[in-house]
Structures are given as structure tokens and as C-alpha cells.
Amino acid sequence: MESSKTTGQQLDSPDYLKKKAFFEQLVTVYGRKPVLEILENKSIDIFRLHLADSNRGGGIIEQIKTIATQRNIDIRHHSRHQLSRISRNSKQDQGVACDIHCPGYLPYEKALTTLKKGKRKILIALDGVTNPQNLGMIIRSVTASPCYGLLLPVKGVSDISPLVIKASAGTLFKGTILRCSNLIDSLKTLRNQGFTICMLSSHNATPLIDMPQDKSIVYVLGNETTGVSDEVADLCDRRVGIPMNNGVESLNVAVAAALVAFNGA
């Protein structure tokens, strides 16, 4: 019983909670060239470098190790199997991964108090956006815009991959990305916090420019082909549209996200 009580106290200790929060803000990137490019960018805060024991010396591996050593980055060596568990992509990690500290990458629950307080806030949420280039471009637009940040489900959307990082032009490490395990539950919580939930649509929609300027809003953008899922659509309070000319029916989701991020905030 004493041991159990002690463990419970440790899990609630300030040091443990601080460490847990730090690890929740880590993004793991894999692949030799992507990791090398990240290491060469001194503005990116790298927590740890992971290398497979099976890597041969010399070449790009030696470059990676040299730069990591020069930057005093912790280097850990693993079996090939252990490394694949870290990267979560054994087919493409090439025996290399690194953990990057991103202060704005955190569970959305951690931001609820901030979202509730103060002035009007705008979030963009993604429902089934699976193209990594689109995701990266959306991250870039949202980070550059007046929006508070991006609400990103951990399932049903593209993983944070080297392609996403490249398409984001490095803005992934600068912006606010709120992770959620279930988009439906998160949207319900935000609605209870006073947010209006809006889906982007071309049918029976209020023009984006006519949206109220005094309410906090979550704009939900859907899959590149099928749009917002029925379950999410049923939850939304309003449909919002971007007026089109010359018979054009829709825009690429990344372009639409940019317009919403800059004109809906």
C-alpha cells in the first residue's frame, strides 16, 4: 500500500507533471535527409537524436552525428526494432529519427483555459485531410494568420511526416497545433466553451465575409474528396462558404484553409 501511495504522489508531483508536459510537446521526425536538414537549422530546438545500431558509418550518418555533437544534442543508439518503434515508420526512417521540441504542439485540453478566456479566438479543425502536402500548407497558413491555431485529430488525418514539415516550410515548429484524440468530442467541448462550430460548405452556406466578428469560431475543413464527414456535419451550428465565380465549384482544401484563416479571423 505504501508503494502505491508513493507512486501516486510521484505522478502528481510538479517535476513529473512538468516532464510529462515537455514530452507531450515533442514531434518525432525520421529519415536521414530530413533529420540532417533539421539539425542544420539552429533555430529548431532538438531534444534527442536516435540512431539504429545497424547504420554504417561515414557519409550522411557521420554528418548527422557530427552536427548533433557540435550542438550538444543527446544521441541515443537503438536496435533496428527499437528505432522503428520510435519513428513509427520502419519503411522510411532509414535508421534515423530525432525529437523536436515544439512549444505550441500540445493536447487541446491543455489550451482550454486559454481558449475560454480573453478576446474572440478562431480555430481551424481538420476532418479527414489525408494529403501530407495539404496538411503542411494548412499549418503554414494557419501559423501565419491571426487564427489561434489548428485543431488536429491524431487519427484520420495525415501523420506529421517529413513531407508535412517540408510543405509547412518549417512553420510546424512555430505555430499552435492542438492535438485531440476524438474530433467529435473536442468540438462538443469547445461548443460548451462558447465556440460556434462551422463547416466549410458550398451548399446553403453563409458567405465567410458575413460571419459575426464577436464570436469565437471553429471552422471545420473536410477531406479532399468527400468533404466533412456526416457525423461532424450533424454537429456543426452553421455552414460557411467562399463565394465562387465562373462556374468553379470548389478549391483545394489548403487554399480554402488559407482564405478562412486570414478572412475568417
N, C-alpha and C positions, 0 to 999 in steps of 0.2 A: 504493500500500500504506500509506503514511504517513497519508494522508487517512482511509482506512478504520479504521486503528488509533485515530486521534484521535477519530473518530465513536463508536467502541465505548467509549472511555474516557468520553466525554461522556455517553453513555446510562447509564453506571454511576455517574456522579458523584452525590454526596449532594444537590446542588442540583437536578439533573434528577429524581432519584427523589422528592424532596420535592414538586416541582412536579407530577409525574405523580400522586402520591397525592392532592394537593389537587384536581386536575381530576377524579379519579375520584369525588370526593365532591360533585360538582355535580349538582343537579337543575334541569332547564330547564322553566320554566312559561311558557305562552303565553296570549294573549288580553288585550284591553285592561282589562276589569273585574277579572279575577283578578290581573293584574300590579299594577294600581293598589291593590287591597286588600292585596297583599303589601308593596308599597312603604310603605303607611301603617302597617304593623306594624313598629315599630322593633326588635322583639326578633328579627326574622328577618334573618340575615346575607346580604345580596345582593351578589354578586360583580360582576355586569355586567348592564347593560340593553341590549337590542338593538332597534333601530327600523328599519323599512323606509323608504327614501327616498321612497316613494310616499305615505306618510302625510300627510294635510293637517294644517296647524297648527290650534291652537285646541282648545277642548273638552277631552275626556279625555286626548288626546295631550299637550296643554300641561300638564295636571295631572301626568301621569306624568313629563314632563321636569323640571318644577319640583321635585317631591319628590325625584327622583333627584339633581338638582343640589344641593339642600339637604343630602342625606345623603352627598354626595361619592362617589356611585356612578359608576363608569365607564360612559359612554354610547357605544355603537358604532352607526354607521349602515351599512346594507347595501342592496343591491339586493333587490327582492322575491324573486328566486330564491334569493339567499344567505340571506335571513331564513327562507324555508321549509325550507332545509336545517338550520338551527339548531333551529327549532321542531319539525320533523318532522311538521307538521300544517298545510299551507298553506291548507286549507279553513277552519280555525278560529282561526288565530293572530292574524288582524286586524292584521298588520304589527307585532306587539309580542311580545317574549319577554324573559325575564330568567333569569339563572343564580343559583341559591340554593346557598349552601354548607351542606351537611348532614353534620356530622362522623360520624354513625352510618350514613351511606349509603355502602357500600363493597363491593368484591368479597369474597365469602365467604372466599377464600383468605387475605385479609389478617387474618382473625379466627381462623384455625385454631389458632395457637399459644395464644391466649387461651382458646378453647373447650376445648382439651385440658387446660389447667392448672386447678388450683384445685377449687372445690366443684362439685357437680352443676349442670348447666345444661339448660335447656329451650328448644327452638326450635320454632316453628310454621312449617311449609312449605306452600306453596300449589301445587296441581297443577290448572291449567286454570280458575282463578277469573277469569272474564272481565267480571263486572259491576263497573264503577268504584265504585259506591256501596258494594258489599260490600267491595271492597278497602280503601277508605278507612276503613270502620268496623272492619275487622280490624286495620289499622295502629293505629287509636286504642286498641283493646282491648289489643293486644299491648304497646304502649308504656306503657300504664297498669298493666300486670300485672307479676308477678315474673319473667316469662319473660325470657330473654336477648335474644331478638329474633325477627325474621321472616326466613325464607329464601325469596327471591323470584326465580323464573326470569325471565330477560329476555324470553323468548318463551313464548307460550301462556297468559299472564295479561294482565289489563288494564294498559295503559300508565299511567305516573304522569301524570295529566291534572288540569286544574282541578277536575273533578268528584271525583276521588280526594282531592285536597287539601282540598276543602270538606267531604267526608264524614269526613275524618280530623280535622277541626276544628283543623288546623294541627299536629297531633302528628307528621306526617310528618317535620318538621324537628327533632324531639326524640328520636325513637326510633332503634333499631338495625335497619337493613334491610340484609340481606346478599344481594347480587345473585349469581346463578350463571347460567352460560351453558347448563348442562345439568343438570336436576334429578336424573336418574338417577345421573350420575357424582358429583354432590355428595353425594347420600345414601350412595353406596358409600364415599366418602372419610370421611364422618362416622361410618359404621359401623366403619370401620377405626380410627377415633379412640376407639372405645368407646361410641358412642351406640347406643341401641336405636331402631330405626325402626318407628314405629307409624302405622297408618292409622285414621282415624275411620270406623267402620262400624256398621251396625245388626244385622249378622249374625254369630253365633258370636263375640261380642266380650266382652272383659274390661271390666267397668264401670270408668269413669275413676277412681273413688274407690279402686279396688283396685290401681292401678298402683304399682309399687315406688317408694319415696321415696329410694332411694340410687343411682339410675342416671340418667345423662344421656339425654334422650329427644328425638327429633324426632317431633312429631305432624304427620302429613300430612293436609291437608284438600283434598277434591277439587272438581271442577266442580259448579256449582249444580244441574245437571240429571242428569249421568251419574256423578258421584262421582269417586273416584280412578281413574286410568287403569289398565288391566290390567298394563302394564309396571311401573308404580310399585307396584301391589298385590303383584306377584310378588316384589318386593324387600323388602317390609315383614316385620319379625320378628313383629309382633303386630297384632291388630285390637282397637281400643278403642271402647267405646260409651258413650253418655249414656243412661241408663235413661229410658224414656218411659212416660207414663201415659195413660189414657183413649183408647187407640187411636191416638195420634199417632205417625206413623212416622218423621218427621224434622224437623229445624229448619233455618231459614235458615243458610247457611254462616257468615255474620258472627256470628249468635247463638251457633252452635256453637263458633266460634273464641274468643269471649269466655269461654264456660264452661270450655273447655280451658285457656285462658291463665291463668285465676285458680284453677282447681281442679286442674289437672294439674301445676302448678309446685311 
